[in-house]
Amino acid sequence: MRQHTAWLVLFFGWIGLAALGGRVVGMVAGALLILAVGAVSGTWLWLPVVASGRLALAVFADELIEWEMKVHGFTPDGVVAGPNAAAALLRYMDQTGRSTGTGAAPVSPTGHSGVPDPFAAAYGRPAGGTVF
């Protein structure tokens, strides 16, 4: 997971978080926001509540999505740094090929290749296959 401020979440709030892949976390954040705005609807406090909620979600969006991936059975498979997602994926695949000595991506006993899902570049699939 790359660590950055999620601008989509900053502009669209919990809907942006759900669109980035944190569906459960996004829906829970949306429900909490609706409850908080309902509690302060008669005052001027609704604007700071919405603004601070969006800022907090945007700053911690990557951690929230990472937590949701762990809930769905994904496990960390090391840290791969790169200037962008394509470079990090290429570096990860290069490390995977070197660890087997053949230059090819390894295949696990369950039939999954070592090539990661492009949407989860630094995460390995669970042993049982896909969760969704």
C-alpha positions in Angstrom: 0.0 0.0 0.0 1.4 3.3 -0.9 1.3 6.0 1.8 -0.2 9.2 0.6 -3.1 11.6 1.2 -6.2 10.3 -0.7 -7.5 13.3 -2.5 -10.5 11.4 -3.7 -11.5 10.9 -0.1 -10.8 14.5 0.8 -13.2 15.7 -1.9 -15.9 13.1 -1.8 -15.6 11.8 1.8 -16.8 8.3 2.7 -18.0 7.7 -0.8 -14.5 8.2 -2.1 -13.1 5.8 0.5 -15.6 3.2 -0.6 -14.6 3.8 -4.2 -10.9 3.3 -3.4 -11.6 -0.2 -2.0 -12.5 0.4 1.6 -16.1 -0.5 1.2 -16.9 -1.6 4.8 -14.8 1.1 6.3 -16.4 3.7 4.0 -19.9 2.7 4.8 -19.2 2.7 8.6 -17.6 6.2 8.2 -20.7 7.3 6.3 -23.0 6.1 8.9 -21.0 7.8 11.7 -20.9 11.0 9.7 -24.7 11.0 9.2 -25.2 10.4 12.9 -22.7 13.2 13.8 -24.3 15.7 11.4 -27.7 14.7 12.7 -26.6 15.4 16.3 -25.4 19.0 15.4 -27.8 19.8 12.6 -29.4 22.8 14.3 -26.0 24.5 14.9 -23.1 25.8 12.9 -21.0 22.9 14.0 -21.9 20.7 11.1 -19.3 22.2 8.8 -16.3 21.5 11.2 -17.6 18.0 11.8 -17.8 17.3 8.0 -14.4 19.0 7.3 -12.5 17.3 10.1 -14.1 13.9 9.2 -13.0 14.2 5.6 -9.5 15.3 6.5 -9.1 12.4 9.0 -10.4 9.9 6.4 -8.1 11.3 3.7 -5.0 11.1 5.9 -5.7 7.6 7.2 -7.3 6.1 4.1 -4.4 3.8 3.3 -4.3 2.4 6.8 -8.1 1.9 6.8 -7.9 0.1 3.4 -5.0 -2.0 4.6 -7.0 -3.0 7.7 -9.9 -4.0 5.5 -7.7 -6.1 3.3 -6.4 -7.9 6.5 -10.0 -8.5 7.5 -10.7 -10.1 4.1 -7.7 -12.5 4.6 -4.8 -10.7 2.8 -1.5 -10.9 4.6 1.5 -8.6 4.3 4.2 -10.0 2.0 7.0 -7.6 2.5 7.6 -4.0 1.7 8.4 -2.9 -1.9 9.2 0.7 -2.5 8.9 2.4 -5.9 8.2 5.9 -7.3 4.8 4.6 -8.6 2.7 1.5 -8.6 4.1 0.1 -11.9 7.7 0.4 -10.7 6.9 -1.2 -7.3 5.1 -4.1 -9.0 8.1 -4.6 -11.3 10.5 -4.6 -8.4 8.3 -7.0 -6.5 8.1 -9.4 -9.5 11.9 -9.1 -9.9 12.4 -10.1 -6.2 10.0 -13.0 -6.6 11.8 -14.3 -9.6 15.2 -14.1 -7.9 14.0 -16.0 -4.8 13.1 -19.0 -6.9 16.3 -19.0 -9.0 14.4 -19.7 -12.2 13.4 -16.2 -13.1 9.8 -17.3 -13.3 7.1 -16.6 -10.8 6.6 -19.5 -8.4 3.4 -21.4 -8.2 2.1 -22.4 -4.8 0.7 -25.9 -4.0 -2.8 -24.4 -4.2 -2.2 -23.2 -7.8 -1.8 -19.5 -7.2 1.1 -17.8 -9.0 3.5 -15.6 -7.1 2.5 -12.6 -9.3 0.4 -10.3 -7.1 -2.9 -8.8 -7.8 -2.3 -5.3 -9.3 -4.7 -3.8 -6.8 -2.9 -5.4 -3.9 0.7 -5.1 -5.0 2.4 -5.7 -1.6 -0.1 -8.3 -0.4 -0.2 -12.0 -0.9 -3.5 -13.8 -1.6 -4.8 -16.0 1.2 -4.0 -19.7 1.0 -7.6 -20.7 0.3 -7.9 -18.5 -2.8 -9.9 -15.3 -3.3 -12.2 -14.2 -0.5 -14.7 -12.1 -2.4 
